[in-house]
Amino acid sequence: MRDGVGIINNQEFGIIYHRDIDERSVLKVNCNNIVTPLDQADIYFRILSKTLENEDTIMAPLCGYIYPLKNYNSIEKIHYSSLYTSTTKMDLTSLPSDVHVDSIPKGTYMCIAFKWSVTEYYKYFCKLKKAYDLLGLSKENNVYEVSVPNNYAASNDKDFITELQIKID
């Protein structure tokens, strides 16, 4: 297995691929403010982390983001609708009003993986969107962004592997 805690299944960075993904149980918080890939979303992940801590469980080492699939003319125009982390505990009882347990559906996803970079993010999004559009599928869809640390060195806090996913079946 390569870096990225298995999310990229040894895929070459920057290449479109399809993969089957099981249903994912997630703890999700909706974004009340505009949050883009350029912003620090730490406050939302602190909410998720604190919620899981209160439930005597821990947060997965991934950051998940959801945004509507649209034609964006820049990275600044991408606005996350919600952020999430995986959870195996479904019977959470003390959830804040803006946090809820949800799932991301099982299916075949068109994906692209890359080492997270401000300068490269938009290019990879456009490449994935173009490939999706060529399939002629529904324009109503979401993009799921999953980022995991590439390593756990404190000096490399912005070193993430990211996979963008769009459900195609």
Secondary structure, DSSP 8 states (H G I E B T S, - for coil): --TTTTTTTT--TT--EEEEE--EEEEEEE-SS---TTS--HHHHHHHHHHHHHTT----S-EEEEEE----SSGGG---SEEEEE-S--------TTEEEEEE--EEEEEEEEE--HHHHHHHHHHHHHHHHHTT--S--EEEEEEEES---GGGTT-EEEEEEEE--
